[in-house]
Amino acid sequence: MLQPIMDYSTSTRWKFPFAPHDLGQYPFATGQVYGGGEKDERDQMPVEETGNMIIMLTALAKAEGNADYAKKYWPLIEKWADYLLSKGFDPENQLCTDDFAGHLAHNVNLSAKAIVAIDCYSILCGMTGNRERAAEYHKKAETMAKDWVRLATVGNHTLLAYDQPNTWSQKYNLVWDKLLDLNLFPKEVFQKRNQFL
């Protein structure tokens, strides 16, 4: 299922440094139609979809015991990882999976996905033999996770956005930290989440 997205993302039709939202509108895979489509960045989900792709590529590599599939698209994956490193911790005003809620800047849940994806990239680096880059990006993800906890948690909850002090939301993107056994975020963050379930 990754193949069409990867091929589309490496084609001349997709000109953005982030991953696309879709391949078209069923039943036709004729190019992204969501948001600004192939024309502009308006109403795109850049951090969301880029994080999704790196996380899925890492899940595949872990399941197969090698990163052979990711190696075929390595320049693209590097570009996506660098995009998340520069734009992911404090996302600009954009849509996310919760697109029904509209645009949101400084989205804490989206930031968590970016942090997880950066660490996932470090795993792919390690699996492809680039231990130096793996260590570098793992350290960056660890630092970002610590900063996230400091800036996103207040009392017994986490904020909706970094600049909205009297808000809270579920951080479902933290699930990837557990499922992929990354251990970036401390147990206390998960315990706070479970209080409300």
C-alpha positions in Angstrom: 0.0 0.0 0.0 3.0 2.3 0.4 4.2 1.9 -3.1 1.7 4.2 -5.0 2.4 7.1 -2.5 6.1 6.6 -2.7 6.1 6.6 -6.5 3.8 9.6 -6.6 6.0 11.5 -4.1 9.1 10.9 -6.2 7.4 11.9 -9.5 7.7 15.4 -11.1 4.0 16.0 -10.3 4.6 16.3 -6.5 6.8 19.3 -6.0 6.5 19.8 -2.2 9.0 18.8 0.5 6.4 17.0 2.5 4.3 13.9 1.8 0.9 14.1 0.0 -2.4 13.5 1.6 -3.8 11.3 -1.2 -3.4 10.0 -4.8 -6.7 11.3 -6.1 -10.4 10.7 -5.6 -11.6 7.1 -5.8 -11.7 5.4 -8.1 -9.1 7.5 -9.9 -5.5 8.0 -8.7 -4.8 11.0 -10.9 -3.1 13.2 -8.3 -3.9 14.7 -4.9 -7.2 16.5 -4.8 -7.4 17.4 -1.1 -6.6 21.0 0.0 -4.5 22.8 -2.5 -3.9 19.6 -4.6 -0.8 19.7 -6.6 -1.0 23.5 -7.1 -0.2 25.1 -3.7 0.2 24.4 0.0 -3.2 25.8 0.9 -5.1 23.4 3.2 -2.5 20.7 3.1 -1.5 18.4 6.0 2.3 18.6 5.7 3.4 17.5 9.1 0.6 15.0 9.5 1.2 13.1 6.3 5.0 13.3 6.4 5.0 11.9 9.9 2.6 9.2 8.8 4.8 8.0 6.0 8.0 7.9 8.0 6.2 6.0 10.8 4.7 3.5 8.4 8.1 3.0 6.7 9.7 2.3 10.0 6.9 -0.1 11.1 7.5 -2.0 7.8 11.2 -2.1 8.4 10.8 -3.4 11.9 8.3 -6.0 10.7 10.6 -7.3 7.9 13.8 -7.0 10.0 15.4 -4.8 7.3 15.0 -1.4 5.7 15.4 -2.6 2.1 12.2 -1.0 1.0 13.1 2.4 2.5 16.5 2.3 0.9 14.8 2.5 -2.5 13.4 5.9 -1.6 16.2 7.2 0.6 16.6 10.7 -0.8 12.9 11.3 -0.4 12.9 10.0 3.2 15.8 12.2 4.1 14.0 15.2 2.7 10.9 14.3 4.7 12.9 13.9 7.9 14.6 17.2 7.4 11.2 18.8 6.8 9.9 17.5 10.1 13.0 18.6 11.9 12.5 22.1 10.7 8.7 22.4 10.8 7.5 19.6 13.1 8.1 20.6 16.7 6.0 23.8 16.5 3.8 23.3 13.4 2.6 26.3 11.5 -1.1 27.0 11.0 -2.3 23.8 9.2 -4.8 21.0 9.1 -4.3 17.6 10.8 -6.3 14.4 11.1 -8.8 16.5 13.1 -9.5 18.5 10.0 -13.1 18.9 11.1 -11.7 21.3 13.8 -10.1 23.5 11.1 -6.6 24.9 11.0 -4.5 25.1 14.1 -1.0 26.5 14.7 1.3 25.1 17.4 -0.6 21.9 17.5 0.8 19.8 20.4 -0.6 16.4 19.1 0.8 17.1 15.7 4.2 18.0 17.3 4.2 14.6 19.1 3.7 12.8 15.7 6.7 14.8 14.2 8.9 13.9 17.2 8.0 10.2 16.9 8.6 10.3 13.2 12.1 11.9 13.6 13.0 9.1 15.9 11.6 6.6 13.4 13.9 8.1 10.8 16.8 7.5 13.2 15.8 3.8 13.3 15.8 3.7 9.5 19.2 5.3 9.5 20.6 2.7 11.8 19.0 -0.1 9.8 20.6 1.2 6.6 24.1 1.4 8.2 24.3 5.2 8.9 24.9 4.9 12.6 26.2 8.5 12.9 23.0 10.0 11.4 20.9 7.6 13.5 22.5 8.8 16.7 22.2 12.4 15.7 18.5 12.2 14.9 17.7 10.0 17.9 19.3 12.7 20.1 17.3 15.4 18.4 14.1 13.4 19.0 15.0 12.9 22.6 15.6 16.6 23.1 12.4 17.5 21.3 10.4 15.1 23.5 11.8 16.7 26.7 10.9 20.1 25.4 7.5 18.9 24.4 6.8 17.6 27.9 8.0 20.9 29.4 5.9 23.1 27.1 2.8 20.9 26.4 1.9 19.6 29.9 0.1 21.6 32.5 -0.9 19.9 35.8 -2.7 16.7 34.9 -3.2 17.3 31.2 -1.6 18.3 27.9 -2.5 21.4 25.9 -4.3 21.6 22.6 -1.7 24.0 21.3 1.5 25.4 22.8 0.0 28.9 23.0 -3.4 28.0 24.4 -2.9 27.7 28.2 -6.5 26.9 29.1 -7.0 24.0 26.7 -6.5 20.2 26.6 -6.8 17.4 24.1 -6.1 13.7 23.7 -2.7 13.0 22.4 -3.4 9.9 20.3 -0.2 10.3 18.3 1.7 9.1 21.4 0.5 5.6 20.6 3.3 5.2 18.1 5.9 5.8 20.8 4.5 2.7 22.5 3.7 0.5 19.5 7.2 1.0 18.0 8.9 0.8 21.5 10.6 4.1 21.1 10.3 5.2 24.8 10.7 8.9 24.0 8.0 10.2 26.3 8.0 9.4 30.0 5.5 7.1 31.6 3.9 10.0 33.5 2.6 11.5 30.3 0.8 8.3 29.5 -0.5 8.0 33.0 -2.0 11.4 32.8 -3.7 10.4 29.5 -5.2 7.3 31.1 -6.8 9.2 33.9 -9.4 10.4 31.4 -10.1 7.1 29.7 
